[in-house]
């Protein structure tokens, strides 16, 4: 990874990323979905209701093959485009912008990327 692609070492602490992935957030969402419980809203809204800054990529990004290529990672079986993401660190500089891209399939949650904004 080139220097320009790295995250600034002064970014949000790694512990915050673990909290966002942990039982109070993404893991809790996965548990709710795998147990068959209704969220009562979309996954994104459910996370927002828990105080998590998250969103789905804009239509502009989703319609751009170049932008979606940056948001496609191998899920262990195939390349998968990811559009849902949590924002543990929001910044104007890309090297300070942390994203956690995830998707839901059946009873599992797949994390595609944890790191710098693509």
VOTORNU-761535 format. One record per atom (N, C-alpha, C): z, y, x; residue in one letter; atom name; residue number from 1. Coordinates in Angstrom, 1 decimal. Layout:
BEGIN
<atom z="Z" y="Y" x="X" r="A" a="CA" k="NUM"/>
...
# end
This chain:
BEGIN
<atom z="0.0" y="-1.2" x="0.9" r="X" a="N" k="1"/>
<atom z="0.0" y="0.0" x="0.0" r="X" a="CA" k="1"/>
<atom z="0.0" y="1.2" x="0.9" r="X" a="C" k="1"/>
<atom z="-0.9" y="2.1" x="0.7" r="X" a="N" k="2"/>
<atom z="-1.0" y="3.3" x="1.5" r="X" a="CA" k="2"/>
<atom z="0.1" y="4.3" x="1.2" r="X" a="C" k="2"/>
<atom z="0.3" y="5.2" x="2.1" r="X" a="N" k="3"/>
<atom z="1.4" y="6.2" x="1.9" r="X" a="CA" k="3"/>
<atom z="1.3" y="7.0" x="0.6" r="X" a="C" k="3"/>
<atom z="0.1" y="7.3" x="0.2" r="X" a="N" k="4"/>
<atom z="-0.2" y="8.1" x="-1.0" r="X" a="CA" k="4"/>
<atom z="0.2" y="7.3" x="-2.3" r="X" a="C" k="4"/>
<atom z="0.2" y="6.0" x="-2.2" r="X" a="N" k="5"/>
<atom z="0.5" y="5.1" x="-3.4" r="X" a="CA" k="5"/>
<atom z="2.0" y="4.8" x="-3.5" r="X" a="C" k="5"/>
<atom z="2.8" y="5.2" x="-2.5" r="X" a="N" k="6"/>
<atom z="4.2" y="4.9" x="-2.5" r="X" a="CA" k="6"/>
<atom z="5.0" y="5.8" x="-3.4" r="X" a="C" k="6"/>
<atom z="6.2" y="5.3" x="-3.8" r="X" a="N" k="7"/>
<atom z="7.1" y="6.2" x="-4.5" r="X" a="CA" k="7"/>
<atom z="8.0" y="6.9" x="-3.5" r="X" a="C" k="7"/>
<atom z="8.3" y="8.1" x="-3.8" r="X" a="N" k="8"/>
<atom z="9.2" y="8.9" x="-3.0" r="X" a="CA" k="8"/>
<atom z="10.6" y="8.2" x="-2.9" r="X" a="C" k="8"/>
<atom z="11.2" y="8.1" x="-1.7" r="X" a="N" k="9"/>
<atom z="12.4" y="7.4" x="-1.6" r="X" a="CA" k="9"/>
<atom z="13.6" y="8.1" x="-2.4" r="X" a="C" k="9"/>
<atom z="13.4" y="9.4" x="-2.7" r="X" a="N" k="10"/>
<atom z="14.4" y="10.1" x="-3.5" r="X" a="CA" k="10"/>
<atom z="14.3" y="10.0" x="-5.0" r="X" a="C" k="10"/>
<atom z="13.4" y="9.1" x="-5.4" r="X" a="N" k="11"/>
<atom z="13.2" y="8.9" x="-6.9" r="X" a="CA" k="11"/>
<atom z="14.4" y="8.4" x="-7.6" r="X" a="C" k="11"/>
<atom z="14.3" y="8.1" x="-8.8" r="X" a="N" k="12"/>
<atom z="15.4" y="7.6" x="-9.6" r="X" a="CA" k="12"/>
<atom z="16.0" y="6.3" x="-8.9" r="X" a="C" k="12"/>
<atom z="17.3" y="6.1" x="-8.9" r="X" a="N" k="13"/>
<atom z="17.9" y="4.9" x="-8.2" r="X" a="CA" k="13"/>
<atom z="17.4" y="3.6" x="-8.8" r="X" a="C" k="13"/>
<atom z="17.2" y="2.6" x="-8.0" r="X" a="N" k="14"/>
<atom z="16.8" y="1.3" x="-8.5" r="X" a="CA" k="14"/>
<atom z="17.7" y="0.7" x="-9.6" r="X" a="C" k="14"/>
<atom z="19.0" y="1.1" x="-9.5" r="X" a="N" k="15"/>
<atom z="19.9" y="0.6" x="-10.6" r="X" a="CA" k="15"/>
<atom z="19.5" y="1.1" x="-12.0" r="X" a="C" k="15"/>
<atom z="18.9" y="2.3" x="-12.1" r="X" a="N" k="16"/>
<atom z="18.4" y="2.7" x="-13.4" r="X" a="CA" k="16"/>
<atom z="17.3" y="1.9" x="-13.9" r="X" a="C" k="16"/>
<atom z="16.4" y="1.5" x="-13.0" r="X" a="N" k="17"/>
<atom z="15.3" y="0.6" x="-13.5" r="X" a="CA" k="17"/>
<atom z="15.9" y="-0.8" x="-14.0" r="X" a="C" k="17"/>
<atom z="16.9" y="-1.3" x="-13.3" r="X" a="N" k="18"/>
<atom z="17.5" y="-2.5" x="-13.7" r="X" a="CA" k="18"/>
<atom z="18.2" y="-2.4" x="-15.1" r="X" a="C" k="18"/>
<atom z="18.8" y="-1.2" x="-15.3" r="X" a="N" k="19"/>
<atom z="19.4" y="-1.0" x="-16.6" r="X" a="CA" k="19"/>
<atom z="18.3" y="-0.9" x="-17.7" r="X" a="C" k="19"/>
<atom z="17.2" y="-0.3" x="-17.4" r="X" a="N" k="20"/>
<atom z="16.1" y="-0.2" x="-18.4" r="X" a="CA" k="20"/>
<atom z="15.5" y="-1.6" x="-18.7" r="X" a="C" k="20"/>
<atom z="15.5" y="-2.5" x="-17.7" r="X" a="N" k="21"/>
<atom z="15.0" y="-3.8" x="-17.9" r="X" a="CA" k="21"/>
<atom z="16.1" y="-4.7" x="-18.5" r="X" a="C" k="21"/>
<atom z="17.4" y="-4.3" x="-18.5" r="X" a="N" k="22"/>
<atom z="18.5" y="-5.2" x="-18.8" r="X" a="CA" k="22"/>
<atom z="18.8" y="-5.3" x="-20.3" r="X" a="C" k="22"/>
<atom z="19.9" y="-5.8" x="-20.5" r="X" a="N" k="23"/>
<atom z="20.3" y="-6.3" x="-21.9" r="X" a="CA" k="23"/>
<atom z="20.4" y="-5.1" x="-22.9" r="X" a="C" k="23"/>
<atom z="20.6" y="-3.9" x="-22.5" r="X" a="N" k="24"/>
<atom z="20.6" y="-2.8" x="-23.4" r="X" a="CA" k="24"/>
<atom z="19.3" y="-2.3" x="-23.8" r="X" a="C" k="24"/>
<atom z="18.2" y="-2.8" x="-23.2" r="X" a="N" k="25"/>
<atom z="16.9" y="-2.2" x="-23.4" r="X" a="CA" k="25"/>
<atom z="15.8" y="-3.2" x="-23.6" r="X" a="C" k="25"/>
<atom z="15.0" y="-3.4" x="-22.6" r="X" a="N" k="26"/>
<atom z="13.9" y="-4.3" x="-22.7" r="X" a="CA" k="26"/>
<atom z="14.3" y="-5.8" x="-23.0" r="X" a="C" k="26"/>
<atom z="15.3" y="-6.2" x="-22.3" r="X" a="N" k="27"/>
<atom z="15.8" y="-7.6" x="-22.6" r="X" a="CA" k="27"/>
<atom z="16.3" y="-7.7" x="-24.0" r="X" a="C" k="27"/>
<atom z="17.0" y="-6.7" x="-24.5" r="X" a="N" k="28"/>
<atom z="17.5" y="-6.7" x="-25.8" r="X" a="CA" k="28"/>
<atom z="16.3" y="-6.7" x="-26.8" r="X" a="C" k="28"/>
<atom z="15.3" y="-6.0" x="-26.6" r="X" a="N" k="29"/>
<atom z="14.1" y="-6.0" x="-27.4" r="X" a="CA" k="29"/>
<atom z="13.5" y="-7.4" x="-27.4" r="X" a="C" k="29"/>
<atom z="13.4" y="-8.0" x="-26.3" r="X" a="N" k="30"/>
<atom z="12.8" y="-9.4" x="-26.2" r="X" a="CA" k="30"/>
<atom z="13.7" y="-10.4" x="-27.0" r="X" a="C" k="30"/>
<atom z="15.0" y="-10.2" x="-26.9" r="X" a="N" k="31"/>
<atom z="15.9" y="-11.1" x="-27.6" r="X" a="CA" k="31"/>
<atom z="15.8" y="-10.9" x="-29.1" r="X" a="C" k="31"/>
<atom z="15.7" y="-9.7" x="-29.6" r="X" a="N" k="32"/>
<atom z="15.5" y="-9.4" x="-31.0" r="X" a="CA" k="32"/>
<atom z="14.2" y="-10.0" x="-31.5" r="X" a="C" k="32"/>
<atom z="13.1" y="-9.9" x="-30.8" r="X" a="N" k="33"/>
<atom z="11.8" y="-10.4" x="-31.2" r="X" a="CA" k="33"/>
<atom z="11.8" y="-11.9" x="-31.1" r="X" a="C" k="33"/>
<atom z="12.4" y="-12.5" x="-30.1" r="X" a="N" k="34"/>
<atom z="12.3" y="-14.0" x="-30.0" r="X" a="CA" k="34"/>
<atom z="13.2" y="-14.7" x="-31.0" r="X" a="C" k="34"/>
<atom z="14.2" y="-14.0" x="-31.5" r="X" a="N" k="35"/>
<atom z="15.1" y="-14.6" x="-32.5" r="X" a="CA" k="35"/>
<atom z="14.6" y="-14.4" x="-33.9" r="X" a="C" k="35"/>
<atom z="13.4" y="-13.7" x="-34.0" r="X" a="N" k="36"/>
<atom z="12.8" y="-13.5" x="-35.3" r="X" a="CA" k="36"/>
<atom z="13.3" y="-12.4" x="-36.1" r="X" a="C" k="36"/>
<atom z="14.2" y="-11.6" x="-35.5" r="X" a="N" k="37"/>
<atom z="14.8" y="-10.4" x="-36.2" r="X" a="CA" k="37"/>
<atom z="13.7" y="-9.3" x="-36.3" r="X" a="C" k="37"/>
<atom z="13.7" y="-8.7" x="-37.5" r="X" a="N" k="38"/>
<atom z="12.8" y="-7.6" x="-37.6" r="X" a="CA" k="38"/>
<atom z="13.4" y="-6.3" x="-36.9" r="X" a="C" k="38"/>
<atom z="12.5" y="-5.6" x="-36.3" r="X" a="N" k="39"/>
<atom z="13.0" y="-4.4" x="-35.6" r="X" a="CA" k="39"/>
<atom z="13.1" y="-3.2" x="-36.6" r="X" a="C" k="39"/>
<atom z="12.4" y="-3.3" x="-37.7" r="X" a="N" k="40"/>
<atom z="12.4" y="-2.2" x="-38.7" r="X" a="CA" k="40"/>
<atom z="11.5" y="-1.1" x="-38.3" r="X" a="C" k="40"/>
<atom z="10.8" y="-1.2" x="-37.2" r="X" a="N" k="41"/>
<atom z="9.9" y="-0.2" x="-36.7" r="X" a="CA" k="41"/>
<atom z="9.0" y="-0.8" x="-35.6" r="X" a="C" k="41"/>
<atom z="8.2" y="0.0" x="-34.9" r="X" a="N" k="42"/>
<atom z="7.4" y="-0.5" x="-33.8" r="X" a="CA" k="42"/>
<atom z="8.4" y="-0.7" x="-32.6" r="X" a="C" k="42"/>
<atom z="7.9" y="-1.5" x="-31.6" r="X" a="N" k="43"/>
<atom z="8.7" y="-1.7" x="-30.4" r="X" a="CA" k="43"/>
<atom z="9.0" y="-0.4" x="-29.7" r="X" a="C" k="43"/>
<atom z="8.0" y="0.5" x="-29.6" r="X" a="N" k="44"/>
<atom z="8.2" y="1.8" x="-29.0" r="X" a="CA" k="44"/>
<atom z="9.2" y="2.6" x="-29.7" r="X" a="C" k="44"/>
<atom z="9.1" y="2.6" x="-31.0" r="X" a="N" k="45"/>
<atom z="10.1" y="3.4" x="-31.8" r="X" a="CA" k="45"/>
<atom z="11.5" y="2.8" x="-31.7" r="X" a="C" k="45"/>
<atom z="11.6" y="1.5" x="-31.7" r="X" a="N" k="46"/>
<atom z="12.9" y="0.8" x="-31.5" r="X" a="CA" k="46"/>
<atom z="13.5" y="1.2" x="-30.2" r="X" a="C" k="46"/>
<atom z="12.7" y="1.2" x="-29.1" r="X" a="N" k="47"/>
<atom z="13.3" y="1.6" x="-27.8" r="X" a="CA" k="47"/>
<atom z="13.7" y="3.1" x="-27.8" r="X" a="C" k="47"/>
<atom z="12.8" y="3.9" x="-28.4" r="X" a="N" k="48"/>
<atom z="13.2" y="5.4" x="-28.5" r="X" a="CA" k="48"/>
<atom z="14.5" y="5.6" x="-29.2" r="X" a="C" k="48"/>
<atom z="14.7" y="4.8" x="-30.3" r="X" a="N" k="49"/>
<atom z="15.9" y="4.9" x="-31.1" r="X" a="CA" k="49"/>
<atom z="17.1" y="4.5" x="-30.2" r="X" a="C" k="49"/>
<atom z="16.9" y="3.8" x="-29.2" r="X" a="N" k="50"/>
<atom z="18.0" y="3.4" x="-28.2" r="X" a="CA" k="50"/>
<atom z="18.1" y="4.4" x="-27.1" r="X" a="C" k="50"/>
<atom z="17.3" y="5.5" x="-27.1" r="X" a="N" k="51"/>
<atom z="17.4" y="6.5" x="-26.1" r="X" a="CA" k="51"/>
<atom z="16.5" y="6.3" x="-24.9" r="X" a="C" k="51"/>
<atom z="15.5" y="5.4" x="-25.0" r="X" a="N" k="52"/>
<atom z="14.6" y="5.0" x="-24.0" r="X" a="CA" k="52"/>
<atom z="13.4" y="5.9" x="-24.1" r="X" a="C" k="52"/>
<atom z="13.0" y="6.6" x="-23.0" r="X" a="N" k="53"/>
<atom z="11.7" y="7.4" x="-23.0" r="X" a="CA" k="53"/>
<atom z="10.6" y="6.4" x="-22.8" r="X" a="C" k="53"/>
<atom z="9.7" y="6.2" x="-23.8" r="X" a="N" k="54"/>
<atom z="8.6" y="5.3" x="-23.7" r="X" a="CA" k="54"/>
<atom z="7.5" y="5.7" x="-24.6" r="X" a="C" k="54"/>
<atom z="6.3" y="5.1" x="-24.3" r="X" a="N" k="55"/>
<atom z="5.2" y="5.4" x="-25.2" r="X" a="CA" k="55"/>
<atom z="4.1" y="4.4" x="-25.0" r="X" a="C" k="55"/>
<atom z="3.0" y="4.5" x="-25.7" r="X" a="N" k="56"/>
<atom z="1.8" y="3.8" x="-25.6" r="X" a="CA" k="56"/>
<atom z="0.8" y="4.7" x="-25.0" r="X" a="C" k="56"/>
<atom z="-0.1" y="4.1" x="-24.1" r="X" a="N" k="57"/>
<atom z="-1.1" y="5.0" x="-23.5" r="X" a="CA" k="57"/>
<atom z="-2.0" y="5.6" x="-24.6" r="X" a="C" k="57"/>
<atom z="-2.4" y="6.8" x="-24.4" r="X" a="N" k="58"/>
<atom z="-3.3" y="7.6" x="-25.3" r="X" a="CA" k="58"/>
<atom z="-4.6" y="6.9" x="-25.6" r="X" a="C" k="58"/>
<atom z="-5.2" y="7.3" x="-26.7" r="X" a="N" k="59"/>
<atom z="-6.5" y="6.7" x="-27.0" r="X" a="CA" k="59"/>
<atom z="-7.5" y="7.0" x="-25.9" r="X" a="C" k="59"/>
<atom z="-7.4" y="8.2" x="-25.3" r="X" a="N" k="60"/>
<atom z="-8.3" y="8.6" x="-24.2" r="X" a="CA" k="60"/>
<atom z="-8.2" y="7.6" x="-23.0" r="X" a="C" k="60"/>
<atom z="-7.0" y="7.2" x="-22.6" r="X" a="N" k="61"/>
<atom z="-6.7" y="6.3" x="-21.6" r="X" a="CA" k="61"/>
<atom z="-7.2" y="4.9" x="-22.0" r="X" a="C" k="61"/>
<atom z="-6.9" y="4.5" x="-23.2" r="X" a="N" k="62"/>
<atom z="-7.3" y="3.1" x="-23.7" r="X" a="CA" k="62"/>
<atom z="-8.8" y="3.0" x="-23.8" r="X" a="C" k="62"/>
<atom z="-9.5" y="4.1" x="-24.0" r="X" a="N" k="63"/>
<atom z="-11.0" y="4.0" x="-24.1" r="X" a="CA" k="63"/>
<atom z="-11.7" y="4.1" x="-22.8" r="X" a="C" k="63"/>
<atom z="-10.9" y="4.4" x="-21.7" r="X" a="N" k="64"/>
<atom z="-11.5" y="4.6" x="-20.4" r="X" a="CA" k="64"/>
<atom z="-11.3" y="3.3" x="-19.6" r="X" a="C" k="64"/>
<atom z="-12.5" y="2.7" x="-19.2" r="X" a="N" k="65"/>
<atom z="-12.4" y="1.4" x="-18.5" r="X" a="CA" k="65"/>
<atom z="-11.8" y="1.6" x="-17.1" r="X" a="C" k="65"/>
<atom z="-12.0" y="2.8" x="-16.5" r="X" a="N" k="66"/>
<atom z="-11.5" y="3.1" x="-15.2" r="X" a="CA" k="66"/>
<atom z="-9.9" y="3.2" x="-15.3" r="X" a="C" k="66"/>
<atom z="-9.5" y="3.9" x="-16.3" r="X" a="N" k="67"/>
<atom z="-8.0" y="4.1" x="-16.5" r="X" a="CA" k="67"/>
<atom z="-7.3" y="2.8" x="-16.9" r="X" a="C" k="67"/>
<atom z="-8.0" y="2.0" x="-17.7" r="X" a="N" k="68"/>
<atom z="-7.4" y="0.7" x="-18.1" r="X" a="CA" k="68"/>
<atom z="-7.4" y="-0.3" x="-17.0" r="X" a="C" k="68"/>
<atom z="-8.3" y="-0.2" x="-16.1" r="X" a="N" k="69"/>
<atom z="-8.4" y="-1.1" x="-14.9" r="X" a="CA" k="69"/>
<atom z="-7.1" y="-0.8" x="-14.1" r="X" a="C" k="69"/>
<atom z="-6.6" y="0.4" x="-14.0" r="X" a="N" k="70"/>
<atom z="-5.4" y="0.8" x="-13.3" r="X" a="CA" k="70"/>
<atom z="-4.2" y="0.2" x="-14.0" r="X" a="C" k="70"/>
<atom z="-4.3" y="-0.2" x="-15.2" r="X" a="N" k="71"/>
<atom z="-3.2" y="-0.6" x="-16.0" r="X" a="CA" k="71"/>
<atom z="-3.3" y="-2.1" x="-16.4" r="X" a="C" k="71"/>
<atom z="-4.1" y="-2.8" x="-15.6" r="X" a="N" k="72"/>
<atom z="-4.3" y="-4.3" x="-15.9" r="X" a="CA" k="72"/>
<atom z="-3.8" y="-5.0" x="-14.7" r="X" a="C" k="72"/>
<atom z="-2.9" y="-6.0" x="-15.0" r="X" a="N" k="73"/>
<atom z="-2.2" y="-6.8" x="-14.0" r="X" a="CA" k="73"/>
<atom z="-2.3" y="-8.2" x="-14.4" r="X" a="C" k="73"/>
<atom z="-2.2" y="-9.1" x="-13.5" r="X" a="N" k="74"/>
<atom z="-2.3" y="-10.6" x="-13.8" r="X" a="CA" k="74"/>
<atom z="-0.9" y="-11.0" x="-14.3" r="X" a="C" k="74"/>
<atom z="-0.9" y="-11.7" x="-15.5" r="X" a="N" k="75"/>
<atom z="0.4" y="-12.0" x="-16.1" r="X" a="CA" k="75"/>
<atom z="0.8" y="-13.5" x="-15.8" r="X" a="C" k="75"/>
<atom z="0.2" y="-14.1" x="-14.8" r="X" a="N" k="76"/>
<atom z="0.5" y="-15.4" x="-14.4" r="X" a="CA" k="76"/>
<atom z="-0.5" y="-16.4" x="-15.0" r="X" a="C" k="76"/>
<atom z="-1.3" y="-16.0" x="-16.0" r="X" a="N" k="77"/>
<atom z="-2.3" y="-16.8" x="-16.5" r="X" a="CA" k="77"/>
<atom z="-3.7" y="-16.1" x="-16.5" r="X" a="C" k="77"/>
<atom z="-3.7" y="-14.8" x="-16.7" r="X" a="N" k="78"/>
<atom z="-5.0" y="-14.1" x="-16.7" r="X" a="CA" k="78"/>
<atom z="-4.7" y="-12.6" x="-16.5" r="X" a="C" k="78"/>
<atom z="-5.7" y="-11.8" x="-16.2" r="X" a="N" k="79"/>
<atom z="-5.5" y="-10.4" x="-16.2" r="X" a="CA" k="79"/>
<atom z="-5.2" y="-9.9" x="-17.6" r="X" a="C" k="79"/>
<atom z="-4.3" y="-9.0" x="-17.7" r="X" a="N" k="80"/>
<atom z="-3.8" y="-8.5" x="-19.0" r="X" a="CA" k="80"/>
<atom z="-3.7" y="-7.0" x="-18.9" r="X" a="C" k="80"/>
<atom z="-4.4" y="-6.3" x="-19.8" r="X" a="N" k="81"/>
<atom z="-4.2" y="-4.8" x="-19.9" r="X" a="CA" k="81"/>
<atom z="-2.9" y="-4.5" x="-20.6" r="X" a="C" k="81"/>
<atom z="-2.1" y="-3.6" x="-20.0" r="X" a="N" k="82"/>
<atom z="-0.8" y="-3.1" x="-20.5" r="X" a="CA" k="82"/>
<atom z="-0.9" y="-1.7" x="-21.0" r="X" a="C" k="82"/>
<atom z="-0.5" y="-1.4" x="-22.2" r="X" a="N" k="83"/>
<atom z="-0.5" y="-0.1" x="-22.7" r="X" a="CA" k="83"/>
<atom z="0.9" y="0.5" x="-23.0" r="X" a="C" k="83"/>
<atom z="1.9" y="-0.4" x="-23.3" r="X" a="N" k="84"/>
<atom z="3.2" y="0.1" x="-23.6" r="X" a="CA" k="84"/>
<atom z="4.0" y="0.3" x="-22.3" r="X" a="C" k="84"/>
<atom z="4.7" y="1.4" x="-22.2" r="X" a="N" k="85"/>
<atom z="5.5" y="1.6" x="-21.0" r="X" a="CA" k="85"/>
<atom z="6.7" y="2.4" x="-21.2" r="X" a="C" k="85"/>
<atom z="7.7" y="2.1" x="-20.4" r="X" a="N" k="86"/>
<atom z="9.0" y="2.9" x="-20.4" r="X" a="CA" k="86"/>
<atom z="8.9" y="3.8" x="-19.2" r="X" a="C" k="86"/>
<atom z="9.6" y="5.0" x="-19.3" r="X" a="N" k="87"/>
<atom z="9.5" y="6.0" x="-18.3" r="X" a="CA" k="87"/>
<atom z="10.9" y="6.3" x="-17.7" r="X" a="C" k="87"/>
<atom z="11.4" y="5.5" x="-16.8" r="X" a="N" k="88"/>
<atom z="12.8" y="5.8" x="-16.2" r="X" a="CA" k="88"/>
<atom z="12.8" y="7.1" x="-15.5" r="X" a="C" k="88"/>
<atom z="11.7" y="7.5" x="-14.9" r="X" a="N" k="89"/>
<atom z="11.6" y="8.8" x="-14.2" r="X" a="CA" k="89"/>
<atom z="10.3" y="9.5" x="-14.5" r="X" a="C" k="89"/>
<atom z="10.4" y="10.6" x="-15.1" r="X" a="N" k="90"/>
<atom z="9.3" y="11.4" x="-15.5" r="X" a="CA" k="90"/>
<atom z="9.2" y="12.6" x="-14.5" r="X" a="C" k="90"/>
<atom z="8.1" y="12.9" x="-14.0" r="X" a="N" k="91"/>
<atom z="7.9" y="14.0" x="-13.0" r="X" a="CA" k="91"/>
<atom z="6.4" y="14.4" x="-13.0" r="X" a="C" k="91"/>
<atom z="6.2" y="15.6" x="-12.5" r="X" a="N" k="92"/>
<atom z="4.8" y="16.1" x="-12.4" r="X" a="CA" k="92"/>
<atom z="4.2" y="15.5" x="-11.2" r="X" a="C" k="92"/>
<atom z="4.9" y="15.1" x="-10.1" r="X" a="N" k="93"/>
<atom z="4.3" y="14.5" x="-8.9" r="X" a="CA" k="93"/>
<atom z="4.3" y="13.0" x="-9.2" r="X" a="C" k="93"/>
<atom z="3.1" y="12.4" x="-9.0" r="X" a="N" k="94"/>
<atom z="3.0" y="10.9" x="-9.2" r="X" a="CA" k="94"/>
<atom z="3.9" y="10.1" x="-8.4" r="X" a="C" k="94"/>
<atom z="4.3" y="10.5" x="-7.2" r="X" a="N" k="95"/>
<atom z="5.2" y="9.7" x="-6.3" r="X" a="CA" k="95"/>
<atom z="6.6" y="9.8" x="-6.8" r="X" a="C" k="95"/>
<atom z="6.9" y="10.5" x="-7.8" r="X" a="N" k="96"/>
<atom z="8.3" y="10.5" x="-8.4" r="X" a="CA" k="96"/>
<atom z="8.2" y="10.0" x="-9.9" r="X" a="C" k="96"/>
<atom z="7.1" y="9.6" x="-10.3" r="X" a="N" k="97"/>
<atom z="6.9" y="9.1" x="-11.7" r="X" a="CA" k="97"/>
<atom z="7.0" y="7.6" x="-11.7" r="X" a="C" k="97"/>
<atom z="8.1" y="7.1" x="-12.3" r="X" a="N" k="98"/>
<atom z="8.3" y="5.6" x="-12.4" r="X" a="CA" k="98"/>
<atom z="7.9" y="5.1" x="-13.8" r="X" a="C" k="98"/>
<atom z="7.2" y="4.0" x="-13.8" r="X" a="N" k="99"/>
<atom z="6.8" y="3.4" x="-15.1" r="X" a="CA" k="99"/>
<atom z="7.1" y="1.9" x="-15.1" r="X" a="C" k="99"/>
<atom z="7.5" y="1.4" x="-16.2" r="X" a="N" k="100"/>
<atom z="7.7" y="-0.1" x="-16.5" r="X" a="CA" k="100"/>
<atom z="6.7" y="-0.4" x="-17.6" r="X" a="C" k="100"/>
<atom z="5.6" y="-1.1" x="-17.2" r="X" a="N" k="101"/>
<atom z="4.6" y="-1.5" x="-18.2" r="X" a="CA" k="101"/>
<atom z="5.0" y="-2.9" x="-18.7" r="X" a="C" k="101"/>
<atom z="4.9" y="-3.1" x="-20.1" r="X" a="N" k="102"/>
<atom z="5.3" y="-4.4" x="-20.7" r="X" a="CA" k="102"/>
<atom z="4.4" y="-4.7" x="-21.9" r="X" a="C" k="102"/>
<atom z="4.5" y="-5.9" x="-22.3" r="X" a="N" k="103"/>
<atom z="3.7" y="-6.4" x="-23.4" r="X" a="CA" k="103"/>
<atom z="4.6" y="-7.5" x="-24.1" r="X" a="C" k="103"/>
<atom z="4.3" y="-7.8" x="-25.3" r="X" a="N" k="104"/>
<atom z="5.0" y="-8.9" x="-26.0" r="X" a="CA" k="104"/>
<atom z="4.0" y="-9.9" x="-26.5" r="X" a="C" k="104"/>
<atom z="4.3" y="-11.2" x="-26.2" r="X" a="N" k="105"/>
<atom z="3.4" y="-12.2" x="-26.7" r="X" a="CA" k="105"/>
<atom z="4.3" y="-13.4" x="-27.2" r="X" a="C" k="105"/>
<atom z="4.1" y="-13.7" x="-28.5" r="X" a="N" k="106"/>
<atom z="4.9" y="-14.8" x="-29.1" r="X" a="CA" k="106"/>
<atom z="6.4" y="-14.4" x="-28.9" r="X" a="C" k="106"/>
<atom z="7.1" y="-15.3" x="-28.2" r="X" a="N" k="107"/>
<atom z="8.5" y="-15.1" x="-28.1" r="X" a="CA" k="107"/>
<atom z="8.9" y="-14.6" x="-26.7" r="X" a="C" k="107"/>
<atom z="8.0" y="-14.1" x="-25.9" r="X" a="N" k="108"/>
<atom z="8.3" y="-13.6" x="-24.6" r="X" a="CA" k="108"/>
<atom z="7.8" y="-12.2" x="-24.4" r="X" a="C" k="108"/>
<atom z="8.5" y="-11.5" x="-23.5" r="X" a="N" k="109"/>
<atom z="8.1" y="-10.2" x="-23.1" r="X" a="CA" k="109"/>
<atom z="7.6" y="-10.3" x="-21.6" r="X" a="C" k="109"/>
<atom z="6.5" y="-9.7" x="-21.4" r="X" a="N" k="110"/>
<atom z="5.8" y="-9.8" x="-20.1" r="X" a="CA" k="110"/>
<atom z="5.9" y="-8.4" x="-19.4" r="X" a="C" k="110"/>
<atom z="6.5" y="-8.3" x="-18.2" r="X" a="N" k="111"/>
<atom z="6.5" y="-7.1" x="-17.5" r="X" a="CA" k="111"/>
<atom z="5.3" y="-7.1" x="-16.5" r="X" a="C" k="111"/>
<atom z="4.4" y="-6.2" x="-16.6" r="X" a="N" k="112"/>
<atom z="3.2" y="-6.2" x="-15.8" r="X" a="CA" k="112"/>
<atom z="3.4" y="-5.3" x="-14.5" r="X" a="C" k="112"/>
<atom z="4.2" y="-4.3" x="-14.6" r="X" a="N" k="113"/>
<atom z="4.3" y="-3.4" x="-13.5" r="X" a="CA" k="113"/>
<atom z="5.7" y="-2.6" x="-13.6" r="X" a="C" k="113"/>
<atom z="6.3" y="-2.5" x="-12.4" r="X" a="N" k="114"/>
<atom z="7.5" y="-1.6" x="-12.3" r="X" a="CA" k="114"/>
<atom z="7.2" y="-0.8" x="-11.0" r="X" a="C" k="114"/>
<atom z="7.0" y="0.5" x="-11.1" r="X" a="N" k="115"/>
<atom z="6.7" y="1.3" x="-10.0" r="X" a="CA" k="115"/>
<atom z="6.1" y="2.6" x="-10.3" r="X" a="C" k="115"/>
<atom z="5.3" y="3.1" x="-9.4" r="X" a="N" k="116"/>
<atom z="4.7" y="4.4" x="-9.5" r="X" a="CA" k="116"/>
<atom z="3.7" y="4.4" x="-10.7" r="X" a="C" k="116"/>
<atom z="3.6" y="5.6" x="-11.3" r="X" a="N" k="117"/>
<atom z="2.6" y="5.8" x="-12.4" r="X" a="CA" k="117"/>
<atom z="1.3" y="5.4" x="-11.8" r="X" a="C" k="117"/>
<atom z="0.5" y="4.6" x="-12.6" r="X" a="N" k="118"/>
<atom z="-0.8" y="4.2" x="-12.1" r="X" a="CA" k="118"/>
<atom z="-1.8" y="5.4" x="-12.0" r="X" a="C" k="118"/>
# end
